[in-house]
Amino acid sequence: MTDSFRICYAPHTPCIRLNHSGAKRADAREEATSGSVLAENRLKGGQLNVHRVVCAVDCGTVINPKIVEAQMSGAIAFGLTATLKGSITIGKGRAEQINFDEFPLLRMEEMPKAEVDIVPSTAPPTGIGEVGVLPVAPAVANAVFAATGKRIRRLPITRRDLTKD
């Protein structure tokens, strides 16, 4: 397979918050943080490389943009870890990985260029963090689909998923 670059978009994902009674609810867009992720992948010989991730985040009035950028970059790294490496195996009725030293994490040299765009807003500040994790896997999987026509239905995305007929 020749090199192919594709960019796909994952729709914004509102934060789920707990209200005072402990019940989950999805806040309306103007009340919650929302974000979108764009992933640029390269497929070559069944190997997937994510070269660039761009995210846009609307978290209301931003007090410290550097903290938002750092938090979103970390969220992208964690989202890519889940997308590309996040496998927990079960043996004898329990998880075989019992600690983080047995769970592969994305390494610095594997981290793509991450760009964070903060949507200007005069709304009250909201939270930041998890909103960057959630849309990473769909963005990468959609980019794979755009490049190959193959839908990814499970994580982590493996070489076998990319080379299946």
N, C-alpha and C positions, 0 to 999 in steps of 0.2 A: 504494500500500500504506500502510495506517495504521501508526502507531508500534506496535511490539510489543517487549515486554521478555521475555526468556527467560533462565533460568539453567540451566546444565548443568554436570555434574560430570565430570571426567576422573579415572579411577582412579589410585591412587598408583603412582609409577614408582620402582622401586628403582634406586639407583646401580649402575652396572657398574664393577667395580674390576679392576685387574690384580693377579694374585697374583705371587709372587716369580719364577715361571717366565715371566711375561709373558702367560699365557693369560687370556682374559677369563672372568669368572664373575659371575653375579648373586648377591649376598649375600642371605641370609635377612633378612626384615624387621627382626628384632631386632638384626642386625649392621650394617645399612646405613641411610643416610638415605633417607627416603621422603617423598613430598609429593603433595598433591592440589591441583587448581586449579578454581575456580568462576569462570565468566565471565558478565558481564551485558552483553548487546549490545542495541543499538537499530538496527532496520532502518527506513529511511524512503526511499521512492523509489529503491530499489536501492543506497542508500549504507549501509555498515556502520560503526557506531561502537561501539567497546567502551568502556563507561562505567565499569565496575568489575571488578576482578579480586581475588578472595580466594584466598589459598593457605594451606594448612596444611602444616606441615613437622615431621617427627619426625627430629631429628638427634642424639638422645641428650641427655646433659647439656649445656646451653648455657652457655658461658663468658661470652659477651658478646652479649646479645640484640640490641643495636643493630647489630652487625656482621651477624647473621643477617638482620635486617629489611632492611638495605641490600643485602646480597648477593641476597636473594630479589626485591627491587624491581628491581634491575638485570637479574636473570634474566627477570623478567616482561617488561621492556622489550625485551630481546633476543628473547624468544619471540614477542612481538607483532610485532616487526620482521620476523621470518621468516614469520609468519602473514599479514601484510598487505602486505609490500613486498619480501620476499626472493626476488627473481628474478635468476637468472644466465642470460644468453643466450649461445649458442654460435654463432660465426661463423668460417668458414674453419678449422674444426677446433679452435678454442680459445675459452676464455671471453673475452667482449668486455669485461667489467669486470675491469680489471687492478689496481685499487687501491680503497681504501675511499672515496675521493672520488667514485667512480662507482657506489657502492652506497647506495641510499637507506636512511636510518635513521629510526626513530621519533623525532619531534620532541617537545620538552617539552610543547607544547600538545596533542599527540595522545595523551599518556600518560594512561590512565585512573587513577582512584583505585585504589591498590593497598593491600590489607590483608594483613598477614602474621600468621598465628596459629601460634605455636610450641607444639607438643604437649609438655606437661610429661613429663619422663622422668628416671629415675635410671640409665639405661644409659650406657655410656661414650660420650664425644663422637665424632661421625663427621663427615664432610665436609659442606660446604654450597656451593651454587652451581648446578651444572648441573641439579639436581633441579627447579629452578623453571622452566627453559627448556622441558623436554620436554613437560609436559602442557598448555601454553598453547594450542597449535594444536588439539589434540583438543577442549579445552573450548570454544573459540570456534566450531569447526566443529559441535560438538554443539548449541550454542546456536542457530546458524543453522538446523540441521535442526529443532529444536524450534519455531522461529518460522515456518519456511517449508515444511517437509517435504522440502527438497532436501538431499541428501548432498553434502558437499564432499569431493572425492577428490584434490585437488592444491593446492599452495601456490605462490604467494600467493593468497589469496582475493581475487578481483576483482569489480568491479561486474557484469561479464558472468556470473560464476558465480551471482550473486544474482538476476539477472533472467531467466535461462534458463527456458524452459517445461519 
